[in-house]
Amino acid sequence: MRGKHEPVQLVCPKCRHRMIVYLPLANDEDLPICPECKQARMNIEELLDEGKSY
């Protein structure tokens, strides 16, 4: 069973900037706008539920 806050790796489809955040995954509108290019909404690339850290 998953917890309330999920660690996810996000990627910008335009500039490929990546970042790891903790999100309650309610819907796609919760995903942030890319902090680098400020033009695209970031996409979920990977759920980090196996204790990975970068």
PyMOL commands that set and color helices and strands:
alter all, ss='L'
color gray80, all
select helices_A, chain A and resi 28-30
alter helices_A, ss='H'
color red, helices_A
select strands_A, chain A and resi 6-11+18-23+43-47
alter strands_A, ss='S'
color yellow, strands_A
deselect
rebuild
show_as cartoon
